[in-house]
Amino acid sequence: MLRSKKIIRICSIYGSPHKDGSSSRLHDRFLSLCSGFHHERFYICDMKILPCTGCLQCSAGFSCPVSDDMNQLYSAITSADLVSFSFPLYFSSLPGSMKNAVDRCNLLWQRKRLGLYSGDRQQGIFFCTAGSEYHDMFSPSVSVLSHFMNSIGGKLRKDLCLTVPGMDTEAGKKYFETLLLDRVSFLSRIDALQNAFIK
Ligand SMILES: Cc1cc2nc3c(=O)[nH]c(=O)nc-3n(C[C@H](O)[C@H](O)[C@H](O)COP(=O)(O)O)c2cc1C
């Protein structure tokens, strides 16, 4: 295991309805090698997260009037150094339940805009699996999560995200199992994230 150069706080957001599905397994493998890091896991499928109503009370600095589990996520995201996501590709993007959580983070963007929160350090990474394989299939997810990370003052590490297409085929499943066993590939991602924090 890699020794931690700094205690890094990770907020891990699992977006699949399958807690032991393929995207969650990639995420778990990554976290299992994050030795010495502090991490909190959030399973969207276990949380009550309602859609944003667009009331824009957050744009005036008020708290969100929607009462659900988002406060747990707001607090974990704002105190994290790293936000890690996993999700299955749904219609070439994030599952709707996870997108609801992203939309509700408009509150964080508004707080940042109003100078009430000065996020400027979070890095983001995602793990995504998909049934088929086609041109540019992960681009919409990269765009959404880059926008999300930028809005909270962070940055999606596109270079470190792990995407696995073709899970509906035997070859894809085999490739996935090989990837899971590729410890070095996960450790090199962790090392790159740690190095960014100590620069
Ligand atoms: C509602 C729904 C939409 C999907 N949309 C896509 C898609 O657009 N492209 C694709 O390649 N796979 C699509 N899939 C397949 C999943 O991305 C794939 O099975 C994934 O590996 C499941 O991951 P999980 O085990 O982590 O839940 C879709 C599956 C579902 C249920």
The ligand as a Tripos MOL2 file, in Angstrom:
@<TRIPOS>MOLECULE
LIG
   31    33     1     0     0
SMALL
NO_CHARGES

@<TRIPOS>ATOM
      1 C1        -31.3770    3.0340  -17.5980 C.3       1 LIG1
      2 C2        -30.1100    2.5330  -18.2080 C.ar      1 LIG1
      3 C3        -29.4890    3.2770  -19.1800 C.ar      1 LIG1
      4 C4        -28.2880    2.8420  -19.7450 C.ar      1 LIG1
      5 N1        -27.7080    3.6150  -20.7020 N.ar      1 LIG1
      6 C5        -26.5400    3.2070  -21.2590 C.ar      1 LIG1
      7 C6        -25.9130    3.9940  -22.2640 C.ar      1 LIG1
      8 O1        -26.3660    5.0580  -22.6410 O.2       1 LIG1
      9 N2        -24.7520    3.5310  -22.7930 N.ar      1 LIG1
     10 C7        -24.1920    2.3400  -22.4150 C.ar      1 LIG1
     11 O2        -23.1520    1.9710  -22.9540 O.2       1 LIG1
     12 N3        -24.7450    1.5910  -21.4200 N.ar      1 LIG1
     13 C8        -25.9170    1.9910  -20.8430 C.ar      1 LIG1
     14 N4        -26.4820    1.2480  -19.8310 N.ar      1 LIG1
     15 C9        -25.7650    0.0610  -19.3150 C.3       1 LIG1
     16 C10       -24.9980    0.3830  -18.0010 C.3       1 LIG1
     17 O3        -24.2140    1.5470  -18.1340 O.3       1 LIG1
     18 C11       -24.0580   -0.7930  -17.6280 C.3       1 LIG1
     19 O4        -24.8230   -1.9630  -17.4730 O.3       1 LIG1
     20 C12       -23.2270   -0.5290  -16.4050 C.3       1 LIG1
     21 O5        -22.0730   -1.3320  -16.4750 O.3       1 LIG1
     22 C13       -23.9400   -0.8380  -15.0840 C.3       1 LIG1
     23 O6        -23.0870   -0.4610  -14.0170 O.3       1 LIG1
     24 P1        -23.3500   -0.8520  -12.4620 P.3       1 LIG1
     25 O7        -23.1470   -2.3540  -12.3610 O.co2     1 LIG1
     26 O8        -22.3120   -0.1090  -11.7120 O.co2     1 LIG1
     27 O9        -24.7470   -0.4200  -12.1190 O.co2     1 LIG1
     28 C14       -27.6920    1.6290  -19.2970 C.ar      1 LIG1
     29 C15       -28.3390    0.8750  -18.3040 C.ar      1 LIG1
     30 C16       -29.5340    1.3050  -17.7680 C.ar      1 LIG1
     31 C17       -30.2120    0.4790  -16.6870 C.3       1 LIG1
@<TRIPOS>BOND
     1     1     2 1
     2     2     3 ar
     3     2    30 ar
     4     3     4 ar
     5     4     5 ar
     6     4    28 ar
     7     5     6 ar
     8     6     7 ar
     9     6    13 1
    10     7     8 2
    11     7     9 ar
    12     9    10 ar
    13    10    11 2
    14    10    12 ar
    15    12    13 ar
    16    13    14 ar
    17    14    15 1
    18    14    28 ar
    19    15    16 1
    20    16    17 1
    21    16    18 1
    22    18    19 1
    23    18    20 1
    24    20    21 1
    25    20    22 1
    26    22    23 1
    27    23    24 1
    28    24    25 2
    29    24    26 1
    30    24    27 1
    31    28    29 ar
    32    29    30 ar
    33    30    31 1
@<TRIPOS>SUBSTRUCTURE
     1 LIG1         1 GROUP 0 **** ****
